Amino acid sequence: MLKSIVKRIELILPVIGIIVLFYLLKSIGIEDIANAMSEVDPSMFAISALMVFIRKPIGAYKWYLLTRFQDFDIPYSK
């Protein structure tokens, strides 16, 4: 029962995300978004993107350590 609910949520959430994305694009306007992105400093954008890609594995490792400390076994593959 719980697994079927989780499966439904896993199917519904991406659809909701796409709907919200299209709503934001329509309400803000693609041209305004393009103008704002053209004003972004490329070096600052690269640094922020690098920080995101560095932070993700560190966060995953943190959760790995926390679950291991609690003797909570999580399978990493489905």
Summary of the structure (lengths in Angstrom):
residues: 78
radius of gyration: 19.1
end to end distance: 18.2
largest distance: 51.4
contacts: 132
relative contact order: 0.05
helix: 82%
strand: 0%
